[in-house]
Structure formats: C-alpha cells, structure tokens
Amino acid sequence: MVQPGTAGSRPVALSRISEIESALGEAIRGKPDVVRLSAPGKAITIFGLVVALGLIVMKIVPTVPGHFTRYEWLALAVWCVLGAVAAVAR
C-alpha cells in the first residue's frame, strides 16, 4: 500500500476505494472463503468508502482549496488513455 505522503491524496483515495469495494463486494456476495466481515466490520468498511469518496469529491469541486487544476485534469486524461491502451493491448 502506498502511503498518502508519498503519492498524493487522489491516487491513494482511488486505491482505497478499489480495496474497500473489493472487500465489501465479496462480503456482500457471501463468499466467506475470500472475506469475512462482521456487522461492525461492514460498517467500518462503508465508512471508509464514504471517506475515500469524500477525498475524491474534494479534488473535483472547484471551490475547495487543493482541487484539480486544468493541468491536473489533462494529466489525469493522459493517464486514463494510457491505461486504456495498456488494457486493450493485453
């Protein structure tokens, strides 16, 4: 896991959402051999998902200090295109 201080909050929030969604999805689908979450564990997982989504929303809303600038949106678009090309090239 990459720590927030080394990579920035956006990629970390996205990776946390991915991890949380995976764990919660397996638990909801009832696959105890993959993930076992108690009721409090599910609540904490959902809370983590809300916090991670909040971090992403903070970067999108223009009135929040630290939001995406034009160049950061451009960099995100380039990375998304590169990721799509890499996924298709597999």
N, C-alpha and C positions, 0 to 999 in steps of 0.2 A: 504494500500500500504506500502510495506517495503521500508525504505529509504536506499540509497546506502551505507551509512556509517555503517549500522548495518549488512548487509548481503553480501556485495561484489558486484562488478560490473557485474559478469556473471549472477547470478540469477536475478538481477534487470533488466538487458538488456533483458533477456528471458521473464520476466513477462511483460515488457513494449511492446515487440513485440506482445505478445499474446493480450494485451489490444488494441493496435493500430490496429492489424489485425481484431479484432472483430468489432471495431467501424467502420473502413473503409469498411469492408466487408458488414456490414448492410447498410451503407450509399450507397454503390455502387449497392447493390441489390434492392435499392429503398424501404426500409422499414422505412418510416418517423415516424412510431409509436414507433420504437425502438431507432433510432439515426437520428438526423437531423444535417447535416454538410453543411455549406455554402461553396462556392468555396475557400475562404481563409482558412476555417477550414479544408477542404480536403488537401490543400497544406501544412498546418502545420502538419497534421497527417502523410502525406507521408514523410515530412522532419523528423519527429520523428522516423518513421520506418527506414529511412536511417541511422540516428544517432545510433539507437539501434543495427542495423545490423553491423555498424562500430565497436561498442564496442565488439561485439562477434568476429568479424574478428581480432581485436587487440589481443584477447586471443588465437587465433589459429595460427597466423603467428609467427614462432619461432624467428625471428629476432627482434621482438618488446619486449622491456622490460616489464615484467609482464605477459608474455604468459604462457600457461599451461605447467606445468612440467609433467614428467612421472607419478608421483603420483596423480596429479590432474586429468589426463586423466583416471587413474584407478578408482579414486573416482567417477568421472562422469559416468563411465561404470557401477559401482556398483549401483549407484542411478537410472540409466536408467533401469537396470534389476529389481531392487526392485519396481520401478514404473510400469513396465510392468506386473510383477507378481501381484501387487495390483490391476491393472486394469482388469486383466483376472479373478482374484478371486472374483470380484464383481458379 
